Amino acid sequence: MVFGLVLTLAVAGVHYYLWRRLVRGTTRPGRARRVLTWSLVGLGVLVPVTLVASRSGFAHWLAWPGFLWLALMFYLVVFLALLEIPRGVAVVLLRRKTPVVQALTVPPAVQEVDPAEPDLWSRRLFLGRATAVVAGVGALATVGYGISTALGAPVVEPVRIALARLDPRLSGLRFAVVSDIHLGPLTGRRHTERIVRMINELDADVVAIVGDLVDGTVAELGPLAEPLKDLQSRYGSYFVTGNHEYYTANGPGEWMAELERLDVRPLRNERVEIVHRGAVLDLAGVDDVTGRPDFERALGGRDRSRASVLLAHQPVQVAKAAGYGVDLQLSGHTHGGQMVPFNLIVPMQQPVVSGLATIDGVRVYVTRGAGFWGPPVRVGAPPEITLAELTHEGGL
């Protein structure tokens, strides 16, 4: 209820700001203003309805218009905010021509230009409309670019990761890492088929799917996940839960069974041994923080003289992984921010936005994800499939 109230207030505030700049600032009182006002009210209602519908599994037909408006709304606010300073300067220059008595008696925030002053009306309308056009073109261009990026093929990001405890015989072991595929109402089977095809072309030793595979039930999305059965690697495909697996109507259990049917092994607070060239690597996986991650069960009692790789959906889980001597954590969750400037907000919640970092002595690689959540838009964070090659630190 608290989240719903905060969301409602935020959406109302944003749409009021858009009304001030895009409706009140561009029209005279009359029919056109009324039509635009009610249209904006409808779009404002569409945002929370779409978010609720996407979580509840109904009214999927709302997904495209609802999420596209959410992205466009966001970038309209960004561009309008950037234009506030030049607009403010122009408003000050215009007010010099406003009658002195009116300027002294009516607060600027609620001043309306006297219709009897057509010259001043035309100047203010021109300013408002010019601002709206610039913001609208900027937002549309950004969202258009973001859609083509989000719906396009993921970028393959090769990365070499040196680990001090890695047995030299394990050097060259390669992980194909993918996360945040987000099968849902805006993706199709071809989205999964393309990801599987690209992973298979990498000829990896291990495939790691680090959470947020689905946004719905097996009944809804089973056919979209079916191509995962064609994943190919030397030592198997593994999966750990993300937070969205816990948002599905039936919980994550049914998807774990479905993935096993597709020959993708879930690691639910457990570990396996990867034997390569006679050397052993511990590969562990823990549930997302939304569930019940059990680091002791997954990592306790192991031989710490050999290297370990942990699959954990959220980068923040490295705080506990460090206490178990984990050498490398592979994560997703952040989407790399998905839409600039959200990449500047992610560090408030996660220690790494994307790429390779060292946290508390643990190497952490965060992939940007191969899909999207919410708006089918990616700006500044293209979808990614990672090819992580392990190397012995002393061999570099």
Salt bridges, closest charged atoms under 4 A:
GLU84 OE2 - ARG21 NE 2.86
GLU112 OE2 - ARG24 NH2 3.41
GLU112 OE2 - ARG33 NH1 3.82
ASP119 OD2 - ARG123 NE 3.06
GLU157 OE2 - ARG368 NH2 3.00
ASP167 OD2 - ARG169 NH2 2.96
ASP180 OD1 - HIS182 NE2 3.60
ASP180 OD1 - HIS335 NE2 3.21
GLU193 OE2 - ARG189 NE 3.11
ASP203 OD2 - ARG234 NH2 3.25
ASP205 OD1 - ARG234 NH1 3.29
ASP212 OD2 - HIS182 NE2 3.57
ASP212 OD2 - HIS313 NE2 3.21
ASP215 OD2 - HIS182 ND1 2.77
ASP215 OD1 - HIS244 ND1 2.50
GLU226 OE2 - LYS229 NZ 3.98
GLU226 OE1 - ARG261 NH2 2.84
GLU258 OE2 - ARG261 NH2 2.81
GLU270 OE1 - ARG265 NH2 3.35
GLU273 OE2 - ARG306 NH2 2.66
ASP282 OD2 - ARG302 NH1 3.31
ASP282 OD1 - ARG306 NH2 3.11
ASP287 OD1 - ARG268 NE 2.78
ASP327 OD1 - ARG165 NH2 3.21
GLU384 OE1 - ARG368 NH1 3.44
